[in-house]
Every structure is written in C-alpha cells, then in structure tokens.
Amino acid sequence: MSDEAQPDDRQSRLVQRRARVEYLAFIAQIVSAIAIVISLVFVGIQLRDGNTVTIRNESNATMEQWSAFRASIYADKDTAAMFRAGMDATAPLDPADQMRFLYVMREHAWATFQIWDRTNRRLVPSANFEGGAAPGFLKVICTPGGALAWAEILSELPPAFVADMDRIAVTYSVAQKVSCVPQDE
C-alpha cells in the first residue's frame, strides 16, 4: 500500500507546486497592473504640466506680438496721429499716410487673427479673443475710416476669421451705437 500512496503523494505535490506558481503569477499580474496604472497617472500629470507650459508660452508669444504692435502706435506721435486721423476719416489722408494707415490696419487685423487662431486651436482661453482682441479691433474697425479700411483688407484674411469678426460686430455695433460697415458718402 505504501507503493500505491507514493504516486498520489507525488501528484499532489506537483499540483500544489503548480497552484503555488499560478498564485505567484497572479500576484505578479496584479503588481504589473498597478505599476502600469501608476505610470499612466504619472504620464498624465506630465502631459497636463506640458500643456500648461505650452499655453503659457502661447500667451507670452501673443503678448509679445501685441506689445510690438502697440509700441508702433504709442512710441511715435506721428504714427498715432496718422492712425487717429485714419480712423476718424474727417479729413482725407495724403497717399503716404493712407498707405501707412492701411498697413497698420493689416497688422492689427493679423495680430487679432493670431489670437483668434490660437483660441480656435485651444492654445489660449476663448476670453483672449472674445473679451480682448475682438472688441479692441472692433473699436478700430467700427469707426468711419476703420470700416473703410476693414472693407478693403478683409479679403486678405481667412474667411472664418472674417465671419467671426462680422458675427461679433453685430452685437458690438448695437451695444456701442456705432456702425462697423462703411457709410455711403
């Protein structure tokens, strides 16, 4: 009988070893899964931090562009006077100042577009465009001379940007009691 018990005992030990190995493999799978989850959380934190840095860099780049544009106006009294006269359109500008005014308007339009584009790409908050750049540009294009210049240069700009400016101009013109389209003379 002892000879018959040995094969069963040996088989029992093999089953126990196999169960122990399976148990250790199961524990290893759990540890691996936990490690993967921890690494994914870490990667997520790094992505969030990277996005924050990118958004900050975009905001800084936008501010730098706008600072250069604003400095071109307020650093030179003649440029500021020409810009004001162009917006008022009370007296016609000489050809050189008319050309300068249109170029300043183009720069303003393209700077505003850059914020619009960054907003649409979700690189900066939408308030940067709708609450900042768009109303600032509307203060210029909703003047008699600004409306004329806008009508001349809008074909050079992306149609979706122009459509958004026109959409926002409707509300702006009613609220400010101004016209954002050229007036017939």
WONOR-V616882 format. One record per pair of residues at least 4 apart in sequence whose ideal C-beta (glycine too) atoms are under 7 Angstrom apart, sorted by sequence separation. I is the first residue (numbers start at 1). J is the second residue. D is the distance in whole Angstrom. If there is no record, write none. Layout:
BEGIN
i=<I,I>
j=<J,J>
d=<D,D>
END
This chain:
BEGIN
i=<1,2,5,6,7,8,9,10,11,12,13,14,15,16,17,18,19,20,21,22,23,24,25,26,27,28,29,30,31,32,33,34,35,36,37,38,39,40,41,42,43,44,45,46,47,48,49,50,51,52,53,54,55,56,57,58,59,60,61,62,63,64,65,66,67,68,70,71,76,77,78,79,80,81,82,83,84,93,94,95,96,97,98,99,100,101,102,103,104,105,106,107,108,109,110,112,113,114,115,116,117,124,126,127,128,129,130,131,132,133,134,135,137,138,142,143,144,145,146,147,148,149,150,153,157,159,160,161,162,163,164,165,168,169,170,171,172,179,93,118,119,127,128,129,141,142,157,173,73,74,85,118,140,141,173,72,73,86,119,173,85,93,154,172,115,119,141,73,119,169,115,116,115,82,86,82,83,115,82,83,112,112,112,142,108,138,142,134,138,142,151,108,147,147,134,138,142,147,148,147,142,135,142,69,130,142,69,141,144,69,138,105,109,113,66,113,116,65,102,106,101,105,109,113,116,65,102,102,62,62,87,88,89,62,87,88,89,88,87,86,87,89,58,62,86,58,59,58,55,55>
j=<5,6,9,10,11,12,13,14,15,16,17,18,19,20,21,22,23,24,25,26,27,28,29,30,31,32,33,34,35,36,37,38,39,40,41,42,43,44,45,46,47,48,49,50,51,52,53,54,55,56,57,58,59,60,61,62,63,64,65,66,67,68,69,70,71,72,74,75,80,81,82,83,84,85,86,87,88,97,98,99,100,101,102,103,104,105,106,107,108,109,110,111,112,113,114,116,117,118,119,120,121,128,130,131,132,133,134,135,136,137,138,139,141,142,146,147,148,149,150,151,152,153,154,157,161,163,164,165,166,167,168,169,172,173,174,175,176,183,98,123,124,132,133,134,146,147,162,178,79,80,91,124,146,147,179,79,80,93,126,180,93,101,162,180,124,128,150,83,129,180,128,129,129,97,101,100,101,133,101,104,133,134,137,169,137,168,172,165,169,173,182,140,179,180,168,172,176,181,182,182,178,172,179,107,168,180,108,180,183,111,180,149,153,157,111,158,161,111,149,153,149,153,157,161,164,114,152,153,114,115,140,143,144,118,143,144,145,145,145,145,146,148,118,124,149,123,124,124,123,124>
d=<6,7,6,6,6,6,7,7,6,6,6,6,6,6,6,6,6,6,6,6,7,6,7,7,6,6,6,6,6,6,6,6,6,6,6,6,6,6,7,6,6,6,6,6,6,6,7,6,6,6,6,6,6,6,6,6,6,6,7,6,6,7,7,6,6,7,6,5,7,6,6,6,6,6,6,7,6,4,7,6,6,6,7,6,6,6,6,6,6,6,6,6,6,6,7,6,6,6,6,6,6,5,6,4,5,5,6,7,6,6,6,7,6,5,6,7,7,6,6,6,7,6,6,7,5,6,7,6,6,6,6,6,6,6,7,6,6,6,4,4,6,7,6,5,4,7,5,5,6,6,7,5,5,6,6,6,5,6,5,5,6,6,5,7,7,6,4,6,4,4,5,5,5,5,3,6,7,4,6,6,5,7,4,7,6,7,7,7,6,6,5,6,7,6,5,5,7,6,5,5,4,7,7,6,7,4,7,6,6,5,7,4,6,6,6,7,5,6,6,5,7,6,6,5,6,6,7,7,7,6,6,7,4,6,4,7,3,6,5,5,5,7,6,7,7,4,6,5,6,7>
END
